Amino acid sequence: MKQTILDAHSKLEDFYKEKQEKRKIRLQLQQDSESRPTASALKSLDSGIKRNTGLIKKLKQGITEDNVDHLCKEIPKLNLTRYVSEAVAAITDFKPKSSVPAITRICVLMHARYSEFAKDLIPRLQKLIETPSSFENDQDKKAFYNRKKEILKLFVELFLVGILPDDSILHSIISEHVKVASGELKDDDLAIYGLILQISWARATGNEFMGFPPAQYYQILQSQKQLEEMIAAQQEPKEEEQTKPETPADVETDSAEQEADENEEKNISDANKAAEEDKKRKKEELDKKIEELDQTSSLLEPQRQEEYRTLAKQYFEMISKHMISLHKQLRGMERENVKIVNLKGELTEKRSESYSKQLKSHDRLLNGVNSLAELLLEEAPQMPEEDRATRITGDIGLADLSRLQAQNEEEGIFGDEDTRSFYEDIRPLRELLPAVFFDSKSSTTDDKTDATENDAASEDESTDVESTKIDEGTPEVTEDPTTEGKENTESGETKEESKPEKTNPKLDEFVKELPKCVNRELIDDAAMNFCYMATKGNRKKLPRCLFNVPRQELELLPYYSRLVATLHPVYPEISEKLIDLLQGEFNFLVGKKDQTNIETKVRNVRFLGELTKFKICPAKVVLKCLQTCLANFSHHNIDMACNLLESCGRFLYRSPETHVRTSNFLDTMMRLKNAKNFDSRMETLIENAFYYCKPPERVAFHKERTPMQEYIRYLVFHQLSKATLKDVIRKLCKLDWAEHGKYLVKCILSLKNISYSNIPVIANLVASFRLYQPNFGVQVVDGALHRFYDGLVKNDPTRQQHRVMNVKFLAELYSFMVVDTAMIFSLMYTLITFPCDNNDSFRVRLVCTFISTCSAYFGSA
């Protein structure tokens, strides 16, 4: 950060040095123009056609920083009296590589020698920036505004060095630009080009024409502020946990703490004052430095500078209003696009291109407006924030995405952390394995060595079922995909019978071991092992092997899908091939009515569902499959639709991108169930699938508690730990015991709200708190004994875990000497001798809990 400040100071010095050099050139040019070379002096120079036309050609090729020194040496040696107009034409023929400072040097040299140069140059430049009535294409439009921007820069430089006598031309150009800006804003391209022109003008003339300090001035102030914030953050004292002795005096430390807080606030206030004074001092030093560096007077009167500032602010207000309007239009288009995607599944190509174009224009304008605001010392316009929750109304109902987002924040899309981790935390193969496994050159070498395997794989591909896409507009599935798929399958079987398949022992062994990979670690290891044999032939065969998973072993589908998801970043062709196979099989099976295919259909849709949850299969593919089943909602299509929803329906319903469309399909399915007469099995399938995806809303029951009761629960159930025990005791001592003592005892005995590992800390709390409230220990022990005998009498199997925690609590109270040895032995004797059923062995566990917790203290008792 300090280096950044030093660089900004250096740039600031360079800015004012360059400014002084231009003033010197201006004064020198005024002197030279009064004593230009005479006609006789020019005749003594080289007037040859060859050298003069050669110079003109060099000027036409473009004036750059590379050749400007050579041109400046050539011009004084030549007599260009007859070639002034040609030189002006060459100079004004801006090339893409031309440099405005280099052109300015040539113009200064020509103006000092030829009086007619400026008279010919300025009208020609003015003519070049006249806006044409229309443009033939976008390229002409872009070229014109680029040329206008460069000419405007050149006019500024010509004025600063004195070739342009006054600023009237510049004022007219900017005034006209602001005047026609309202019409240009109707065209996005013209608005962008006009904004770029205004930014270029503000950057070039901010100091001379509008009286703003240089950009480096604000850069230094900003860097100093950031440096101060960094130093302040490093000097902040680190908060450390402070534990105090367990004595009654802890309750009487409020006055000391309050005094410490006051001292700390005073120190912070003094530090803030010192920081403000230091900031003010640095700003004054910087202003003083600028006064020392700027030894020149302004070329424009303050009133004229105010006119330029007014024009710039008028344009800024105009472009800001247009920016806000364009932002609202873009948000409206986004809402319409969301509606179309939710209802139809995808956008038309024309609408997608229109949105992309408007988004690009919006981003470019927003960046330009922010840059212009920074140059003009104005606040950037704030874009209105709108409600992003999309509600689609219609015959089906109303989808509230805001409620969905709140549900996802609470439960997540997958419902629990383990499931989320299974579907989202994929092992990164590129980071764990050498890059040679995924290099295209190495794979090409493997292709040559495994040519035989590739031939066999290509033969296998000929047996794949042909995939046909489902037309979104057709309500029913035709028989053509079925017949076509059947013919392809029969022809594939004939080929397989006529020509034996060539096998790969390594791949066969790998596929044979896959059914044994029934957890995350095993299937991830299998993915890594496949990378060692991932030749092109094996990558073609693996999708077919995964596709042929036995239809009864549906439990393997999540693990096979995880294998594909793990390999997808490095070998995407595997997932693409598998999805094509599954789509083709679905199109073939959806029209089959025989009972023998039901298990294959279930396996197919569940496999697609699992791949969708891994975000390998696009959601629109699964939704089209569901739409196809709903179009002919009968027989096996019901089983396929319900299994598909049970596999990935909840994921689709909770995903914001597919929520509305999935909700529409679910409501459609329930309307079809109510309209048709299905048997009980079908109705149960439909209801289970529907409520799995869209569970009924349950009203949560909340007990009404006072703020003090909530505070006590927070201390006991959330804050209490081994490290915070003393702090919690100190806070509990401040409670009004007559009012809140019973509730504290109730919270201590509510062991179901406490983790099992935290029971020793609760017992320690009871033992320590007896020093302040002697009756507290007696009340807690009475409550624990009451729960002990109540569980012994009722013997409710659903309360067994609570009984274990209660026995653990009594044993820990013995460890902290709250109960005596006689009571513990009496309780264990009661557990052993109390009459019970012959099959009741649970009390053995309770006795073991007593012994494992208290046995260490029996010898010393």
TORLO-168191 format. One record per residue (C-alpha): x, y, z. Coordinates in pm, whole numbers, plus 50000, padded with zeros to 5 digits. Example, Ala and Ser with C-alpha at 12.3 -4.5 7.8 and 13.67 -1.06 7.14 Angstrom:
512304955050780513674989450714
//
This chain:
500005000050000502875023950077504365016649734501005025349578501045059149752504615065749634503665056649275500675080149292502915108449415505295101749127502445102448874501175134849026504565151048979504715138348618501275153248552502325188048655505665185148473503805176648153501445205748215504365230048249506015216447936502835223247735502775258947866506395263547756505505250047412502555274147401504785304047477507485292347235504925287046960503595322347006507095335446955507795312646656504525321946485505565358346491508965350246334508225322546087510805314345816510595337645517509955325945161513615329745073514635309145377512235281545277513545281444917516985273245047515635240545182515095208644985512045212844760512495180544567509425160544481510965127744587511765137144947508595157744999506255131044863508185105345066507455125145382503765127745292503625089945244505175084945586502575108045738499785088445568501095055745711500355068746061502085090746315503165070146613505565073546904508035052046712508385073646400507585108346534511215116446618512315107846264509505129146116510415158546339513975156946207512835155345843510325184245843512845212545918514985200745626512225203045365510275230745198506665219345232505045251645116503325234344822502475203345027500755218745331497285207745224498555172645150500275171645491497035182445660495115155145477497695129145582497655140645945493855140145968493675105345814493705088346153495125053346152494345028246430497945029946555498195068046543499095086346865497505119846955500605133047143502775123946841500355141346602500435171846831504235173846799503975173346419501245200046426503375222546651506315219446414504205226346103502345255546263505635271946364506815271646000503665275845787500915300645875498345284245646498695250745828496275258846112493805275545877493615243545672493785218845966491015231646193488175232845931489125198245807488965184246164485595201146223484225185345906485375150846013483365151546337480065162046179477545134646256476155118645937472425114945889472675076745904475195048545927475365019345686476264994045955477504990746313481144990946204480765025446044479045037946358481855025146581484585038946350482975073646344482785077046721486325063846766487545089846518485495116946689487025107647025490565110446887489805143546711488355157547035491565147847217493575164446939491525196446967492255197347342495985192947281495965219347006494315243947244496775236547524499805242347299498305273647140497505262546783493785266146855493375303046945490425298547187488075272047325484975282047128485215251646900485565228147196482635244447374480425240947067481385204247023480565195247384477375216147385476185198647069477095164747217475035171147532472185185247323471825154747098472485129847381468775125647457468215112947102471295090747105470165073347425467375056347231470035035447056472105014147297475185015047076475045052747031474545057047406477645036247480479775054347220478565088147345479375078547704482875067547604483355101147430482225119947742484545099347967487465106347735486665143547740486355144648122489615125548168491505148847928490075182148047489095176948409491915198548542492235225848277488605230248167486615221048480489045228948760489075194348918492255181949086494095154148901492955118248944496205110249127495155134349404492135113049498494105081249450496575092749714493805101849958492075068449906495295048849950496125067850269492685059950407493075022950329496525022650489495155038350807492365012550823494884984250785497084998051064494075003151291492904967451229496334953651318496514973751640493114962851771493574942052087492654905952045489744894252254490724867152495488564846052716488874856253076488014831053348487464843553698487754824454028484694806854153483924828954454480984850254557483114881154489482624875054117479104888754148480364922454273482684931353981480214952253781481634985653893485174976053789483944963853451481964995753396485005017053478487124996553237484495001352965484505038953018488285040352994488185019852677485575042752520487695072952612490775057452452488815049452136487495085252121491005099452160492315076051892489565086851652490335123651712494025117551652493225098751330491005127351205493695153051283496325131851107494045127950805493425165450794497155172350825498015148750537495385164950317496765199450390500285187350308499045172849979497245205449888500405224849967502435201449748500015206749457500335244549497504125241049478503985218449172501385238448979503275269748876500935277648587497815298748567494535286248427493885291848056490145296448117488225320248337486385305448639483065314148478484005294248165485085264648379481725265648553479995263248212481965231948129481135216748468477455224148413477485207148072479215176548216476735173748503473785177648264475045148548061475715128148376472175133248506470775124048165472805091948132472055082648496468295084448437468695063848122470775038448316468075034048581465405030448313467485004548129468044985848455464304983648515463724971348159466374944448203464834932448531461424931148362462864910548079464504887148334461174881648508459494873848176462304849848086461914831848419458194827748351458844813848004461544789748127459334777348410456344771748183458024760247860461434748247973463604770247748463794803947572463524809347201466774817247023465584851946929464604860747286467834846647426469924867547185467894898647268468454893447641472184887447596472534919147390470624940347640472584925747932475874933847760474754969647692473564973148052476914961948196478944984447965476785014648044476905007648418480705005948417480895037648208478505056948434480525046948742483755058548573482175091848472480855097148825484355092148963485825117348718483125143748789483225138149169479565127849165477825099049340477145069449114473415062849061471975035149277470145008649082466725000349234466664966849411463554947149329462034916149479463654886749307460934862249421459144850849106455444842549127453784824948837450014826348837447744805648623445334776348623447654754848833448244778649123450864801249271454504792449333456134812249612459884811249565460534833349865459074806550091461174780749907464364800449972463574802350343462964764850350466234757850167468164779450412466694759550700466784724050561468844725950242467884711349905468814676150012467354677350364470444668050568474184673850561475214637750486473004635950177474204669850059477814659150101477184627049905475774645549605477924677049607481334668949760483004651449468486614639849482488784662549258490684638449034492714665448859494284675549189494934640249313496294623748998499104633748758498114655748468499394629648222496204609548279494104637648134496504649947862495114647947511498474637347367498804608147603495264597347529496144597947158499054574747225496774551347416494364552047126497024538446892498004510447129494384500847193493064501746838491574467146875489594477747181488304508146996486974486246715485124464846963483774495947136482554510146806480724477646743479134480347085477944515147003476004501746707473824482446951472784513547144469154522647139468554552746921467744584047118464844605247004463984638047165460504644047304458744672647138457534696147405454444705947216453014670847152450684659047430451134621947358454044599547266453794584646919454674548746836457484558246599460254560446864459194526947003459184509046669462414525146563464104516346891462854480646864464264476746516467594491146628467724467546923466934437046710469554446746452472054452146734471364417446874471874402146531475254419146498476314407746842475374371846759477154372546425480404387446554481814379246901482704408247128486344414247213486934418147584489424437047799490474417848113491274448848317487954465348241486084432748302487694429448643486894465848721483234461648625483034429248824484154447549140481774477149096478724460649266480844457349581481394495149601478534503549834479904534450011481474567749919485084557849980484914526149774483214542249474485614572049483488564548149492487044529749197486894562649003490584568549068491434532848969489594537048639491854566448550494774542248532493014522748255491064551348092491964544647731489604556447461488204521447417487544517147789485924551347810483534540347536482764507047704482244519648059478904537747990477484505447842478664485848150477044510748387473924511348173473574473648209473254474548589470884446448703467354459748720466754444549067469794461749227468444497149247470594504449553473644505949323472304535049116473384563349354476924549349369477164543948993475914579648946478574592349186481184573448983480004591148667479924624948846483494619948973484754611348625482714638548450485204667648497488014647648335486134624248098482824641448008482194617347720481314589847970478384609148120477224621347779477174586147640475354572247944472674599247930472134592147558471704555147635469194561947914467214586547701467074562047414465924534247646463244556647796461884565447452461814528547365460204516447689457644543947743455274527947495455764491847610452784477547799453974442147887454494434848254458024421148208459434455948140458274472948462461524467048652463594479748360461434510948339461844517848711465604513148687465784536848389463934566048548465694561848883469074562148710468134594548533466944608948864470204600949043472244616648762470054647548787470804651549158474514651049072473764678048810475134655648536471834650348357470184683848267466974690248457465084697148136465684661048023464034646848336461194671848320460484662047960460424625548065457934634448339455864654248091455784624247858454504601748138451824626848238450674630247876449514593747889449014588948263448064552548281449464517548333453294517348366453594554648300452234560048651454974538148799457624556048594456414590848689456164582249061459584565649072461104595048890459624619049143460704597649438464224597549298464764634549219461394651649264462284668549592465574680849444463744695949145461004710749363463494727649598465774740649322464784776449230465424770448857462934741548833460624748149127457724763448939457664738048657457944708648898455154722949111452984725848801453624689348711452844677849066449534696249070448724682348726449414647148852447054651749148444304665248922444684634948697444444612349004441204629049113439744628448761440504591848685439494560148864442714543348979443074513149203444324516849559447914507649468448124534849203446584560849432449044552249706451974555249462450794589449343450184602949692453524590449822455374606549531453464639249567453944642949942457594632049919458274661349685455814685549843455314676850211452244691850379452964722950576453074717450949452454744851199455284744451446454304745251813456124771852010455874775052383455444810152511458284819052745459344851152909462584867652801464214857753128463244821253075464704822352725467874837052872468134808753128467634782652853470324799352643472824798052928472124761653020471504745852680473744765852445476434785652624477344761052902480554741652842483684732353031485394764652920482444787653004481324771253332482544799153560481064826253341477654808753332477664804453712478444841353756475494851053536473104826653707474014841254047472504874253936469044858653889466184865054130466094830754296462574834454437461174840954090463374820053860464814792754085462194766453999462584772253626466354768153653465864734453827463434724353552465984733053283468724713553462466494682653474465524685553103468404663352998466834656752655467924691652551471534685352657474124664752475475254632952648478874644852662477804676752844476194658553143479404660453355479404698353307475764700153425476694680253736479644703453795477264733053765474934718054030477844711254267479274746254225475954764254249475224748754591477724773454739475304801754656471924783854687472104753754927468554742154845469364740254475471224706954500468444691054705465774701054450467814687854157468514654354329464814650354426463764656554066466324631953929465234604754178461594610454092462374604953721464444574053812461624556554002458964568153755460884552053466461384520453671457644516753733456354526053385459174508753191458294527052868460574515052584460344549252414461904565552723464924542952753467434568452629466094594152875466514568953156470144562853055470864600353063469154603653403471264575053549474384590753397473424623753562472964607653906476314590253869478034623053778476404639854080478064612754291481384620754123481014657354232479944646654585476354658954556474944624354651476604598954879477724563054823474794547555010472314563054768474194550054462474354514654599470674516654695469744526754341471804498554187470264473454430466804485854332467594481253964468764445554024465944433854255462924452654116460384427653971460264427553591459454406353284461804378253194462724395252865463544429053021467334432453017467524470052976468244475853347471554457653302472644486953088471604511653360473634492753622476634492453387476254530053341476384534753718479454512653754481394527253457480904562853588481294557653966483734528453992486754551253992485544567454319484354536354509487794528354646488244562954798484704565754938
//
